[in-house]
């Protein structure tokens, strides 16, 4: 074949599968192209196929990794008891004060697996749209049907057998078939559960700015973990940890401790090893070495993927706080922020990260403040906003952000040895102003969202009402804890409140009032009028959790528990199971959320909760 003949062969990117395989120009006639018909060939159509190049060395290292000993500190995600166990139903004899439920924090399992990967990701970054177009289908993410109940076909459930180990050919076929099944599960099921946005763009960004190998590890890790939570099976859990560890190697290049080797563990946020400025400087230095480098985009995406992995697995994370802080620092750096402004789709995952950051700050026992910039919530009139991501209007979400700032401010105030009564009055007024803003939720709901919306105005109005009620419940808890003696202090004409007379800086007990009960009842009534499979319900994690915790009557507890059970069965995410354990603990012991999340198995051991 001469050069002239070679020039005639053109890669087809949108044509039928037969022309793609033959590397011929396709006329793209539907349902069967004319080129195939005229040449008496069978046209394979335009069905979606998942095409990834698998590195044989990586596959061998994966096999080897499944038989060694765990060093989970390199991964940063603790092993927990199986989250696929059946969800316990509350007995019919439930009373306002539940009988004791013995709940033990999920402890790490020391006898695990070693998921080290000898191959490094020094060259994991490849930029350019041409590379993507040459390696995956253009419309891969746009033509998939939405199914919010992710249950794989029974005939495609995979089991591992020792009898197959000696048959390398059979094992390779099984691994490839399993991998394709897991990837298909990600694009058809998992991606739609991650936020309410109809076309989540981050997988496309990962394939565009990162290598296909790195992108594949991200997809496989998330999909495997969801399959594990959904169906059980230790192999899915092992597979998920294996692939998330692969992505960790790329991050370690930037976040490793000084003087350490490539396998050094990522430091805790409270350790001296985490120097955000130094990390940012290193990323900038790496970017300056490469023309048009977008390493920072890959890092942001990987931080996002690790947060998603933690949410799918259990919602517990020893790295979430550090990753949220690092992501916010990178996105706020002027050099990187300017480039992000040129990538429209990047605003989507920044919006989602800021959402995760805010709700996790709302439940942090040390009352940490969010690291994100509230501008990343977007505007309701824009295409990218919290309205689109989780159904909560931007104006309402900004109030929740301000509430998280308020929690920190009032905690610090009552940590002082003495507090002026005038300052306490001002803080009380500030809390009442926040409550008033929450009550005006209707002002933030647009009649029509820009660029259309799959949700009706009524559903969006109900959604805003539910977020508002949850926020109001938080203001009631804060008021009853910090200001229950305010009237008494005023009557005594006191000007200074000593530490001995002031409330604890952090609530120890959950406070139930008639006002809170009315709000819980209203919330549960409105909540059940929206379809449980609606994305605005499946994303409403923190509100239903906080309402359940504040439920004190038998009827409200039964209803809120049923709502949590339904939510778990709908999305099958580990974070829901962990939240249900917390609800049981609060109901049984009468303690506050903060006291649970500050104790053993949680912040005491460096672990945060991600109620999202």
Secondary structure, DSSP 8 states (H G I E B T S, - for coil): --HHHHHH----SSS-HHHHHHT------SSS-HHHHHTT-----S---------HHHHHHHHHHTTS---GGGTT----S-TTS------TT--SS------------SS------SS--TT-----HHHHHTTS-TTTTTS----SS----GGG-----GGGTT-HHHHHHHHHHHHHHHHHHIIIIIHHHS-S-SS--HHHHHHHHS-HHHHHHHHHHHHHHHHHHHH--HHHHHHHHHHHHHHHHHHHHHHB-TT--TT--B--TTSTT--HHHHHHHHHHHHHHSTT--HHHHHHHHHHHHHHHHHHHTSEESSHHHHHHHHHHHHHSHHHHHHHTT-TTHHHHHHHHHHHHHHHHHT-TT-----S-GGGGB-TTSSSBHHHHHS--HHHHHHHHHHHHHHHHHHHHHHSSEEEHHHHHHHHHHHHHHHHHHHTGGGG--SS-TT--SS-HHHHHHHHHHHHHHHHHHHHHHHHHHSTTHHHHHHTT-SEEETTTS--SS--B----HHHHHHHHHHHHHHTTS-TTSHHHHT-HHHHHHHHHT--SHHHHHHHHHHHHHHHHHH--HHHHHHHHHHHHHHHH-B-HHHHHTSTTTGGGT-EE---
